Amino acid sequence: MIGDLLNRLFQPEPPELDVMDYRLALTALLVRLARTDGDYAPSEIQRIEQIAMSRFGLTEPEAATLRGEAEEIEAEAPDTVRFTRAIKEAVPYDERIGVIEGLWEVALADGARDQDEDALVRLVCALLGVSDVDSAMARRRVTARQ
C-alpha cells in the first residue's frame, strides 16, 4: 500500500487520491513538519494522532497505525511538492485551510515556534494555494485553542 502510494505520487501527473491515500498524504505532511526541526517530540506525535482521530474519525489504534505508515512514506519521499500537489487536487480550498490549521497545531505542539517549521508551513501554504492571510488566521485560531 505504501509503495503503491509512493509510485502514484511520483508519477509526472499523479492521479486523484482516494480517501485512504489522502489520509496518508496529509499525515505524512504532518510528520514531515514535525521532523523539520530535528526533534520529533512526543507532543507532536500525539498531536498528529489527535488530528487523525478528529479529522478522519479514527480510533486511537487506527490513528497510531496511520501515523506509522505516514512516517514510512515521509522518510521515502524526496520532496514536499508531491504531497501538496496530491492534496491540492483532492481537497477544496476551505478544507486546505483546515490542513494549514493542522500544520500549525503540530508546529506549535511542542510549545515553541521554530523558524524551519514556520518556513515549511509557508512553503506548504504557497503550494496548496492558501493565502498568507488565511494561514495567519489559522495560526491565530490554533493559538487561541492552546
N, C-alpha and C positions, 0 to 999 in steps of 0.2 A: 504494500500500500504506500509506504513512504517513498520507495523507489519510483513507483508509478507517478506520484505527485511531482517529484523532482523532475522526472522526464517530461511531464506536461508543462511544468513551469519553465523549463529551459528550451522549449521549442521557440522558434522565431516569433510565432504568433500563438501564445498559449490559449487553449480553448477555455470556454467559460467553466468556472469551478462549480462543482455540485456542493451541497451543504457541508459534507464532511471535509472536502478539500478546503472550503472557505474557513472552516473552523481551524484546520491545521495551519493554513497560511497566516491567519490572524494571530494565532497563538505563537507561531514561530516568530512573527514580527515582535510580539511582546517579549519573547525570550531574548531576541537579538538586542532589544533596547536594554533589558535588564543586565545583559552581559557586557554592554558597551563600556562601562566604567571599570571593568576588570574585577568587579565584586558582585557576584551573582548571589545576593543576600537572601536569607530565608524569608525576610519580609516581602521581597519581590516575588519569590516563588509562590508564597501564599497569596499574594495579590493576583498573580496570573491565574491561579486556580479559582479564586473568588470571581474573577471576571468571567472565566469559562463557565462556572456554575450559573451565574446570573444571566449572562448573555445567551447561553445555549441550553439552559435548563438541565444541566448535568448534575449528577451526584458527586460527592467528594472523590470517590474512587475513579469515576469516569473522567473527572477534571484532571486528576493526577496522571492518569494514563494518557490523556490528550497532551498534557504538558510534556510528558516523557517523549512522546512521538515528535512533538514540535521541537524539542531540544535536539533530536537527531537531525531533523530537516534543517534547522537553523545552522547546525555545525557543518553541514554539507553544502549549503547554499553559498555561492561566491559573492552575491550582492543582494541588496535590499530591493532593487528595482523589480525583480521578478515577483516578489511577494506583493508589492504595492500595485503593480500593473494588474495582477490577477484580482486583487481586492477591489481596485477601482472599477474594473469591468463588471464585477459581480454585485456591487453594492451601490445603492443610490446615495446621493450627496449627503442627505441628512444622517444616514447610517454611518457614513465615513466620518462625520463629526464625532459620532459615538466611538469610532475606532481611535480617534485622536484623544478622546477623553480617557479611554483605556490605556493608551500610551502614557498620558500624564499621570494616571493612577500608579502605574508601575514605576515611572521615573521618580515620583515623589514618595514611594512606599518606604524607602529607607530613611526618610526624614531629611534628605539633603538633595539640593539641586546640583547636578553635575553638568559641566559645560559640554562634555561629549554626548550625554543623554539629550540635553537641550538641542544640540546640533542635529542629532538623529531625528528628533521629533520635527524639527524644522524641515529637514530633508523629506521625511515621510509626508508631511503636510503638502509640500510642493508636488511630490509625486502622485499624491491622491487628489490633488486639485482643491485642497481645503485652504481657505484664505487664512492669513495671519490673524485677522480679527476673530474668526471663528475658533482658531486654535487658542488664542488668548482667553476667549470667553470659556472654552472648555477647561483650560487650566484653572481659571478662577472658580468654576463650579466644583472641580475636584478639590481644590484647596479649601473651599468653604465646607466641604463634607468631612475633611480630615480633622 
